[in-house]
Amino acid sequence: MSSNLVVREATMEISPDDLEALRIATRLLEHPGFAARLANVIGRPIDVLTGTLPPSAKQTIATAASRALEVALKIALLTMRNRSHPRSRLWHKALAVASGAVGGTFGLATLPIELPISTVIMLRAIASIARSEGEVLSDPEAALACIQVFALGGRSETTSAAESGYFAARGVLAKSVSEAARYVAERGLIEEGAPALVRFIAQVAARFGVVVTQKAAAQAVPVIGAFGGGAVNYAFIDHFQDIARGHFIVRRLERTYGKDAVRTAYEHLRDSTDTIAVVS
C-alpha cells in the first residue's frame, strides 16, 4: 500500500472535528517557541544570555530541575485525583507569576526554592488539562504522562533531529515511562532511589533543564526585577500548558482511533504545515 493511500485512509478515519483538534495539537507540539516568548519578555535573544551562564550556575540549574521533578512526581503519583477545578488555568498562571516575581527579585539564588513551587503549580495546570481530555489520573501511566510534558516542552540546538519531534521524544521516553508505571502499579508506593523512577526522572530532567536554563538566564538579567520575573514565569507556565494541551489531545485521539492512525495523520499535518511555512 502506498504511503499516500495510508495517509488518506488515516485522515478519512478521523472525524473533521478531531482532525482539526489534531491540527491544533500538531502546531502546539512542533512549534513551541519558548525562547521566542522569553525574547519578547526581556527584549533580547535568550540564546545569548544562556551562553553566558557560568558552569556553577548550570550545575545549580540542573540540580534544581531534577529536584523539582522529584517533588512533582511524588505529588503526581500520591495526591492527584480525577477531580475538576474550574478556572484553574488562570489561577495557576496567577500563582506562577507570583513565584516568578520572587525569582526576578532575588535571581538565581532563589531557584532551588522557587523552581519546585513553579513546577508543582504547572503540574496542577497540566493535570487539569489532562482531565479535560479524558485522562484518569488515578492510573499511574496517566499521572506519569503529566510529568512527561516537562520533557516534551524542552528542546535545544544540540538535540538531534531524530529526537526533536513530538513522537520521537515520546519514543525516547517510552521505555522509562512504561517501566516506571509498572513499578508503581506493582508496588503501590514510591521508594526513594527506585531505579525505574530514577531513570524516568533523569530522562525528563535532561530535557526540562533546557527550558529551565532559558528561564533562569532570563530571570538573571539584572534589570528584570519582580515584574519581569513574573512575566517570565507566565511565559513558562503558558508554554507547558500549550504542550500539555497538544499532548493530551493526541492521547485522547489515540484512545479513539488507535496510535498508528493518529501518528500517520499527525505527521501528514506536520509535514504539510512545514511545507506551507517554507513556501511562505
VEXVORO-235526 format. One record per residue (C-alpha): y, x, z; chain; residue number from 1; residue in three letters. Coordinates in pm, 1 decimal. Layout:
% VEXVORO-235526
+----------+----------+----------+-------+-----+-----+
!    north !     east !       up ! chain !   n ! res !
+----------+----------+----------+-------+-----+-----+
!        Y !        X !        Z !     A ! NUM ! ALA !
...
+----------+----------+----------+-------+-----+-----+
//
This chain:
% VEXVORO-235526
+----------+----------+----------+-------+-----+-----+
!    north !     east !       up ! chain !   n ! res !
+----------+----------+----------+-------+-----+-----+
!      0.0 !      0.0 !      0.0 !     A !   1 ! MET !
!    340.1 !    144.1 !    -99.2 !     A !   2 ! SER !
!    598.0 !    223.3 !    168.8 !     A !   3 ! SER !
!    843.1 !    -26.2 !     15.3 !     A !   4 ! ASN !
!    587.8 !   -304.0 !     42.8 !     A !   5 ! LEU !
!    514.0 !   -213.4 !    405.4 !     A !   6 ! VAL !
!    884.6 !   -229.4 !    488.1 !     A !   7 ! VAL !
!    924.0 !   -560.4 !    306.7 !     A !   8 ! ARG !
!    632.1 !   -716.0 !    492.6 !     A !   9 ! GLU !
!    758.7 !   -588.6 !    827.0 !     A !  10 ! ALA !
!   1111.4 !   -723.6 !    776.5 !     A !  11 ! THR !
!    984.2 !  -1059.3 !    644.8 !     A !  12 ! MET !
!    762.8 !  -1096.8 !    951.5 !     A !  13 ! GLU !
!   1062.0 !  -1069.5 !   1186.7 !     A !  14 ! ILE !
!   1289.2 !  -1375.0 !   1214.6 !     A !  15 ! SER !
!   1650.8 !  -1344.2 !   1089.2 !     A !  16 ! PRO !
!   1791.6 !  -1365.7 !   1442.9 !     A !  17 ! ASP !
!   1555.6 !  -1099.7 !   1573.8 !     A !  18 ! ASP !
!   1621.3 !   -880.2 !   1271.4 !     A !  19 ! LEU !
!   1992.4 !   -897.7 !   1347.8 !     A !  20 ! GLU !
!   1918.6 !   -807.7 !   1711.5 !     A !  21 ! ALA !
!   1717.5 !   -510.2 !   1586.7 !     A !  22 ! LEU !
!   2008.1 !   -409.3 !   1364.9 !     A !  23 ! ARG !
!   2234.0 !   -405.0 !   1671.4 !     A !  24 ! ILE !
!   1974.6 !   -205.4 !   1866.2 !     A !  25 ! ALA !
!   1949.6 !     48.7 !   1585.2 !     A !  26 ! THR !
!   2324.8 !    101.9 !   1585.1 !     A !  27 ! ARG !
!   2337.7 !    141.9 !   1963.2 !     A !  28 ! LEU !
!   2042.7 !    379.6 !   1985.2 !     A !  29 ! LEU !
!   2104.4 !    604.2 !   1686.5 !     A !  30 ! GLU !
!   2481.7 !    646.2 !   1723.5 !     A !  31 ! HIS !
!   2551.2 !    656.6 !   2099.0 !     A !  32 ! PRO !
!   2859.8 !    882.0 !   2073.8 !     A !  33 ! GLY !
!   2918.4 !    962.9 !   2442.0 !     A !  34 ! PHE !
!   3103.3 !   1285.8 !   2360.6 !     A !  35 ! ALA !
!   3338.2 !   1089.8 !   2134.5 !     A !  36 ! ALA !
!   3407.4 !    841.7 !   2415.0 !     A !  37 ! ARG !
!   3496.2 !   1124.9 !   2650.2 !     A !  38 ! LEU !
!   3722.8 !   1284.3 !   2389.6 !     A !  39 ! ALA !
!   3918.1 !    958.6 !   2377.6 !     A !  40 ! ASN !
!   3949.8 !    955.7 !   2756.8 !     A !  41 ! VAL !
!   4067.9 !   1314.8 !   2807.8 !     A !  42 ! ILE !
!   4230.9 !   1374.7 !   2471.0 !     A !  43 ! GLY !
!   4035.6 !   1682.2 !   2367.5 !     A !  44 ! ARG !
!   3687.3 !   1771.6 !   2230.0 !     A !  45 ! PRO !
!   3434.3 !   1769.0 !   2512.5 !     A !  46 ! ILE !
!   3215.0 !   2036.6 !   2349.0 !     A !  47 ! ASP !
!   3489.2 !   2293.7 !   2404.6 !     A !  48 ! VAL !
!   3506.7 !   2214.0 !   2774.9 !     A !  49 ! LEU !
!   3128.7 !   2209.9 !   2814.9 !     A !  50 ! THR !
!   3106.8 !   2560.4 !   2674.5 !     A !  51 ! GLY !
!   3348.8 !   2693.5 !   2936.2 !     A !  52 ! THR !
!   3138.7 !   2587.0 !   3237.3 !     A !  53 ! LEU !
!   3003.8 !   2891.6 !   3429.3 !     A !  54 ! PRO !
!   2626.2 !   2933.2 !   3482.7 !     A !  55 ! PRO !
!   2660.7 !   2842.2 !   3851.2 !     A !  56 ! SER !
!   2821.4 !   2510.1 !   3756.9 !     A !  57 ! ALA !
!   2546.5 !   2435.0 !   3506.6 !     A !  58 ! LYS !
!   2284.0 !   2501.2 !   3772.8 !     A !  59 ! GLN !
!   2465.9 !   2267.2 !   4011.6 !     A !  60 ! THR !
!   2470.9 !   2000.2 !   3743.2 !     A !  61 ! ILE !
!   2100.4 !   2042.2 !   3663.8 !     A !  62 ! ALA !
!   2005.5 !   2016.9 !   4031.2 !     A !  63 ! THR !
!   2228.8 !   1714.3 !   4083.2 !     A !  64 ! ALA !
!   2083.9 !   1539.4 !   3776.8 !     A !  65 ! ALA !
!   1725.7 !   1590.6 !   3896.8 !     A !  66 ! SER !
!   1809.6 !   1474.6 !   4247.8 !     A !  67 ! ARG !
!   1992.6 !   1167.9 !   4118.3 !     A !  68 ! ALA !
!   1689.7 !   1069.8 !   3909.7 !     A !  69 ! LEU !
!   1454.9 !   1118.0 !   4204.9 !     A !  70 ! GLU !
!   1665.3 !    873.6 !   4407.1 !     A !  71 ! VAL !
!   1682.3 !    630.8 !   4114.6 !     A !  72 ! ALA !
!   1305.3 !    649.5 !   4063.6 !     A !  73 ! LEU !
!   1236.6 !    555.9 !   4425.5 !     A !  74 ! LYS !
!   1472.1 !    260.8 !   4401.6 !     A !  75 ! ILE !
!   1325.7 !    152.0 !   4067.9 !     A !  76 ! ALA !
!    969.3 !    150.1 !   4198.1 !     A !  77 ! LEU !
!   1023.8 !     28.5 !   4553.3 !     A !  78 ! LEU !
!   1314.1 !   -215.7 !   4560.9 !     A !  79 ! THR !
!   1378.5 !   -369.6 !   4218.7 !     A !  80 ! MET !
!   1256.3 !   -723.4 !   4164.5 !     A !  81 ! ARG !
!   1282.6 !   -974.6 !   3883.8 !     A !  82 ! ASN !
!   1597.2 !  -1142.8 !   4018.3 !     A !  83 ! ARG !
!   1905.0 !  -1215.0 !   3810.8 !     A !  84 ! SER !
!   2253.2 !  -1102.3 !   3912.1 !     A !  85 ! HIS !
!   2532.6 !  -1296.3 !   3731.6 !     A !  86 ! PRO !
!   2830.6 !  -1091.7 !   3611.4 !     A !  87 ! ARG !
!   2653.7 !   -773.5 !   3717.2 !     A !  88 ! SER !
!   2765.7 !   -569.3 !   3414.7 !     A !  89 ! ARG !
!   3134.3 !   -591.9 !   3509.7 !     A !  90 ! LEU !
!   3054.7 !   -544.8 !   3877.5 !     A !  91 ! TRP !
!   2854.7 !   -230.3 !   3807.0 !     A !  92 ! HIS !
!   3135.0 !    -91.4 !   3591.6 !     A !  93 ! LYS !
!   3382.5 !   -150.0 !   3875.3 !     A !  94 ! ALA !
!   3159.8 !     36.6 !   4119.1 !     A !  95 ! LEU !
!   3114.5 !    321.6 !   3871.1 !     A !  96 ! ALA !
!   3489.9 !    353.2 !   3821.9 !     A !  97 ! VAL !
!   3537.3 !    374.6 !   4199.5 !     A !  98 ! ALA !
!   3279.0 !    651.4 !   4239.3 !     A !  99 ! SER !
!   3421.3 !    832.9 !   3936.5 !     A ! 100 ! GLY !
!   3767.2 !    827.2 !   4089.5 !     A ! 101 ! ALA !
!   3630.7 !   1037.5 !   4375.7 !     A ! 102 ! VAL !
!   3480.0 !   1283.0 !   4129.0 !     A ! 103 ! GLY !
!   3804.9 !   1305.4 !   3937.2 !     A ! 104 ! GLY !
!   3997.9 !   1378.4 !   4254.6 !     A ! 105 ! THR !
!   3771.5 !   1645.2 !   4404.0 !     A ! 106 ! PHE !
!   3596.0 !   1781.1 !   4093.2 !     A ! 107 ! GLY !
!   3254.7 !   1943.3 !   4059.2 !     A ! 108 ! LEU !
!   3213.6 !   1996.0 !   4434.3 !     A ! 109 ! ALA !
!   3150.8 !   1623.3 !   4482.8 !     A ! 110 ! THR !
!   2894.7 !   1592.0 !   4200.2 !     A ! 111 ! LEU !
!   2582.9 !   1624.7 !   4422.6 !     A ! 112 ! PRO !
!   2711.4 !   1325.1 !   4621.9 !     A ! 113 ! ILE !
!   2882.3 !   1123.1 !   4350.2 !     A ! 114 ! GLU !
!   2614.3 !   1150.6 !   4081.0 !     A ! 115 ! LEU !
!   2328.7 !    985.6 !   4276.2 !     A ! 116 ! PRO !
!   2565.4 !    699.2 !   4358.8 !     A ! 117 ! ILE !
!   2671.4 !    660.7 !   3994.6 !     A ! 118 ! SER !
!   2310.9 !    686.9 !   3876.5 !     A ! 119 ! THR !
!   2189.9 !    414.6 !   4112.7 !     A ! 120 ! VAL !
!   2480.0 !    191.9 !   4003.3 !     A ! 121 ! ILE !
!   2379.1 !    249.1 !   3641.8 !     A ! 122 ! MET !
!   2014.5 !    181.3 !   3726.4 !     A ! 123 ! LEU !
!   2110.7 !   -159.9 !   3864.1 !     A ! 124 ! ARG !
!   2304.5 !   -233.4 !   3546.5 !     A ! 125 ! ALA !
!   2011.8 !   -117.3 !   3332.4 !     A ! 126 ! ILE !
!   1770.9 !   -333.3 !   3534.1 !     A ! 127 ! ALA !
!   1992.4 !   -637.8 !   3478.7 !     A ! 128 ! SER !
!   1980.7 !   -580.7 !   3103.6 !     A ! 129 ! ILE !
!   1603.4 !   -528.7 !   3118.5 !     A ! 130 ! ALA !
!   1556.6 !   -860.7 !   3296.9 !     A ! 131 ! ARG !
!   1772.6 !  -1038.4 !   3039.9 !     A ! 132 ! SER !
!   1534.8 !   -913.7 !   2767.8 !     A ! 133 ! GLU !
!   1227.0 !  -1045.7 !   2949.5 !     A ! 134 ! GLY !
!   1109.4 !   -739.0 !   3141.9 !     A ! 135 ! GLU !
!    917.1 !   -796.5 !   3465.1 !     A ! 136 ! VAL !
!   1041.0 !   -519.2 !   3689.4 !     A ! 137 ! LEU !
!    761.8 !   -551.7 !   3943.4 !     A ! 138 ! SER !
!    549.1 !   -386.8 !   3671.8 !     A ! 139 ! ASP !
!    569.5 !     -6.1 !   3723.0 !     A ! 140 ! PRO !
!    579.4 !     54.7 !   3347.0 !     A ! 141 ! GLU !
!    884.0 !   -170.4 !   3308.0 !     A ! 142 ! ALA !
!   1056.9 !     -5.0 !   3603.4 !     A ! 143 ! ALA !
!    989.9 !    337.4 !   3452.5 !     A ! 144 ! LEU !
!   1132.9 !    212.0 !   3121.6 !     A ! 145 ! ALA !
!   1461.6 !    165.1 !   3310.0 !     A ! 146 ! CYS !
!   1455.4 !    531.0 !   3418.8 !     A ! 147 ! ILE !
!   1360.2 !    627.8 !   3063.3 !     A ! 148 ! GLN !
!   1701.1 !    501.2 !   2947.4 !     A ! 149 ! VAL !
!   1862.8 !    805.9 !   3108.9 !     A ! 150 ! PHE !
!   1663.7 !   1029.4 !   2872.4 !     A ! 151 ! ALA !
!   1725.8 !    817.4 !   2562.5 !     A ! 152 ! LEU !
!   2101.6 !    845.6 !   2611.9 !     A ! 153 ! GLY !
!   2109.3 !   1225.1 !   2619.3 !     A ! 154 ! GLY !
!   2120.1 !   1441.5 !   2308.2 !     A ! 155 ! ARG !
!   2261.5 !   1781.9 !   2229.7 !     A ! 156 ! SER !
!   2316.6 !   2000.6 !   1927.3 !     A ! 157 ! GLU !
!   2016.8 !   2209.0 !   2033.9 !     A ! 158 ! THR !
!   1782.4 !   1909.3 !   2028.1 !     A ! 159 ! THR !
!   1554.7 !   1946.4 !   1727.0 !     A ! 160 ! SER !
!   1565.9 !   1688.4 !   1450.2 !     A ! 161 ! ALA !
!   1207.2 !   1591.0 !   1530.5 !     A ! 162 ! ALA !
!   1312.7 !   1489.5 !   1882.6 !     A ! 163 ! GLU !
!   1660.1 !   1345.6 !   1821.1 !     A ! 164 ! SER !
!   1582.9 !    989.4 !   1709.8 !     A ! 165 ! GLY !
!   1504.4 !    697.7 !   1938.2 !     A ! 166 ! TYR !
!   1134.3 !    665.3 !   1855.3 !     A ! 167 ! PHE !
!   1093.1 !   1042.4 !   1852.4 !     A ! 168 ! ALA !
!   1240.9 !   1061.5 !   2202.5 !     A ! 169 ! ALA !
!   1015.0 !    780.1 !   2320.8 !     A ! 170 ! ARG !
!    719.5 !    964.5 !   2171.0 !     A ! 171 ! GLY !
!    803.8 !   1282.3 !   2362.5 !     A ! 172 ! VAL !
!    821.5 !   1082.3 !   2685.8 !     A ! 173 ! LEU !
!    525.8 !    850.5 !   2617.8 !     A ! 174 ! ALA !
!    256.7 !   1055.4 !   2790.2 !     A ! 175 ! LYS !
!    456.4 !   1123.1 !   3105.7 !     A ! 176 ! SER !
!    562.5 !    756.7 !   3127.1 !     A ! 177 ! VAL !
!    201.3 !    642.8 !   3090.2 !     A ! 178 ! SER !
!     72.9 !    890.8 !   3349.1 !     A ! 179 ! GLU !
!    347.3 !    803.8 !   3598.1 !     A ! 180 ! ALA !
!    292.8 !    428.8 !   3555.1 !     A ! 181 ! ALA !
!    -82.1 !    467.5 !   3600.6 !     A ! 182 ! ARG !
!    -31.2 !    680.6 !   3911.6 !     A ! 183 ! TYR !
!    199.3 !    425.3 !   4074.1 !     A ! 184 ! VAL !
!    -25.0 !    132.7 !   3977.2 !     A ! 185 ! ALA !
!   -330.1 !    303.0 !   4127.9 !     A ! 186 ! GLU !
!   -165.8 !    438.5 !   4443.7 !     A ! 187 ! ARG !
!     82.7 !    157.3 !   4504.3 !     A ! 188 ! GLY !
!    325.4 !    408.5 !   4654.8 !     A ! 189 ! LEU !
!    537.7 !    712.0 !   4577.0 !     A ! 190 ! ILE !
!    444.2 !   1054.9 !   4712.1 !     A ! 191 ! GLU !
!    687.0 !   1346.4 !   4712.7 !     A ! 192 ! GLU !
!    573.8 !   1609.9 !   4464.5 !     A ! 193 ! GLY !
!    314.4 !   1395.1 !   4286.4 !     A ! 194 ! ALA !
!    253.1 !   1585.6 !   3958.8 !     A ! 195 ! PRO !
!    274.1 !   1276.9 !   3735.4 !     A ! 196 ! ALA !
!    612.9 !   1180.1 !   3878.6 !     A ! 197 ! LEU !
!    742.9 !   1539.2 !   3880.3 !     A ! 198 ! VAL !
!    662.2 !   1576.8 !   3508.7 !     A ! 199 ! ARG !
!    827.3 !   1246.1 !   3428.1 !     A ! 200 ! PHE !
!   1145.9 !   1330.2 !   3620.5 !     A ! 201 ! ILE !
!   1160.6 !   1679.0 !   3465.7 !     A ! 202 ! ALA !
!   1145.8 !   1540.0 !   3111.8 !     A ! 203 ! GLN !
!   1407.8 !   1275.0 !   3179.4 !     A ! 204 ! VAL !
!   1632.7 !   1519.8 !   3364.9 !     A ! 205 ! ALA !
!   1632.5 !   1763.8 !   3073.1 !     A ! 206 ! ALA !
!   1795.7 !   1500.4 !   2852.0 !     A ! 207 ! ARG !
!   2001.7 !   1324.8 !   3118.4 !     A ! 208 ! PHE !
!   2151.0 !   1661.4 !   3209.6 !     A ! 209 ! GLY !
!   2314.7 !   1683.5 !   2865.6 !     A ! 210 ! VAL !
!   2528.2 !   1377.0 !   2935.8 !     A ! 211 ! VAL !
!   2588.3 !   1474.2 !   3298.8 !     A ! 212 ! VAL !
!   2716.5 !   1813.5 !   3183.9 !     A ! 213 ! THR !
!   2959.8 !   1642.0 !   2947.7 !     A ! 214 ! GLN !
!   3073.2 !   1408.1 !   3224.6 !     A ! 215 ! LYS !
!   3117.3 !   1693.9 !   3472.5 !     A ! 216 ! ALA !
!   3312.4 !   1901.1 !   3220.0 !     A ! 217 ! ALA !
!   3548.6 !   1609.2 !   3160.9 !     A ! 218 ! ALA !
!   3599.8 !   1547.0 !   3532.0 !     A ! 219 ! GLN !
!   3658.0 !   1918.4 !   3592.5 !     A ! 220 ! ALA !
!   3980.7 !   1908.2 !   3387.1 !     A ! 221 ! VAL !
!   4249.0 !   1993.3 !   3649.0 !     A ! 222 ! PRO !
!   4495.8 !   1723.0 !   3541.7 !     A ! 223 ! VAL !
!   4248.8 !   1438.6 !   3503.3 !     A ! 224 ! ILE !
!   4284.8 !   1305.3 !   3857.8 !     A ! 225 ! GLY !
!   4137.0 !    992.6 !   4011.1 !     A ! 226 ! ALA !
!   4238.9 !    762.5 !   3724.8 !     A ! 227 ! PHE !
!   4082.5 !    987.2 !   3462.9 !     A ! 228 ! GLY !
!   3770.2 !   1032.6 !   3674.7 !     A ! 229 ! GLY !
!   3729.6 !    656.5 !   3692.4 !     A ! 230 ! GLY !
!   3775.5 !    629.8 !   3315.6 !     A ! 231 ! ALA !
!   3508.7 !    897.3 !   3260.4 !     A ! 232 ! VAL !
!   3262.7 !    706.3 !   3477.3 !     A ! 233 ! ASN !
!   3347.1 !    383.4 !   3296.9 !     A ! 234 ! TYR !
!   3252.6 !    554.1 !   2969.8 !     A ! 235 ! ALA !
!   2944.3 !    698.8 !   3144.5 !     A ! 236 ! PHE !
!   2803.5 !    362.2 !   3252.0 !     A ! 237 ! ILE !
!   2913.6 !    187.7 !   2932.0 !     A ! 238 ! ASP !
!   2718.8 !    445.2 !   2733.3 !     A ! 239 ! HIS !
!   2397.4 !    387.3 !   2924.9 !     A ! 240 ! PHE !
!   2439.6 !      9.5 !   2920.3 !     A ! 241 ! GLN !
!   2453.5 !     30.3 !   2540.3 !     A ! 242 ! ASP !
!   2140.6 !    246.5 !   2532.7 !     A ! 243 ! ILE !
!   1964.6 !      6.3 !   2770.2 !     A ! 244 ! ALA !
!   2057.5 !   -293.2 !   2558.9 !     A ! 245 ! ARG !
!   1915.3 !   -133.6 !   2244.5 !     A ! 246 ! GLY !
!   1603.7 !     -6.0 !   2423.7 !     A ! 247 ! HIS !
!   1510.3 !   -337.9 !   2578.5 !     A ! 248 ! PHE !
!   1582.0 !   -533.2 !   2260.0 !     A ! 249 ! ILE !
!   1328.5 !   -309.6 !   2086.7 !     A ! 250 ! VAL !
!   1075.4 !   -356.3 !   2367.3 !     A ! 251 ! ARG !
!   1120.2 !   -734.9 !   2358.3 !     A ! 252 ! ARG !
!   1061.1 !   -743.2 !   1984.2 !     A ! 253 ! LEU !
!    757.8 !   -516.5 !   2018.6 !     A ! 254 ! GLU !
!    603.0 !   -768.5 !   2256.0 !     A ! 255 ! ARG !
!    655.3 !  -1040.4 !   1993.3 !     A ! 256 ! THR !
!    582.1 !   -867.1 !   1662.4 !     A ! 257 ! TYR !
!    389.0 !   -554.2 !   1757.1 !     A ! 258 ! GLY !
!    504.7 !   -192.6 !   1775.4 !     A ! 259 ! LYS !
!    421.6 !    -97.4 !   1417.3 !     A ! 260 ! ASP !
!    617.2 !   -382.3 !   1256.3 !     A ! 261 ! ALA !
!    921.2 !   -324.4 !   1476.0 !     A ! 262 ! VAL !
!    924.7 !     51.1 !   1419.3 !     A ! 263 ! ARG !
!    893.3 !      8.3 !   1042.8 !     A ! 264 ! THR !
!   1180.6 !   -239.7 !   1032.7 !     A ! 265 ! ALA !
!   1387.9 !    -26.2 !   1272.5 !     A ! 266 ! TYR !
!   1352.2 !    287.8 !   1064.2 !     A ! 267 ! GLU !
!   1440.0 !     96.7 !    748.9 !     A ! 268 ! HIS !
!   1757.0 !    -36.9 !    914.8 !     A ! 269 ! LEU !
!   1842.2 !    307.9 !   1048.5 !     A ! 270 ! ARG !
!   1799.1 !    475.1 !    708.7 !     A ! 271 ! ASP !
!   1999.4 !    200.4 !    537.5 !     A ! 272 ! SER !
!   2283.1 !    243.5 !    786.3 !     A ! 273 ! THR !
!   2281.8 !    623.0 !    742.5 !     A ! 274 ! ASP !
!   2293.7 !    583.4 !    365.0 !     A ! 275 ! THR !
!   2592.2 !    348.8 !    384.7 !     A ! 276 ! ILE !
!   2772.1 !    591.0 !    619.1 !     A ! 277 ! ALA !
!   2716.6 !    882.7 !    379.8 !     A ! 278 ! VAL !
!   2834.2 !    685.5 !     75.8 !     A ! 279 ! VAL !
!   3143.3 !    554.8 !    250.1 !     A ! 280 ! SER !
+----------+----------+----------+-------+-----+-----+
//
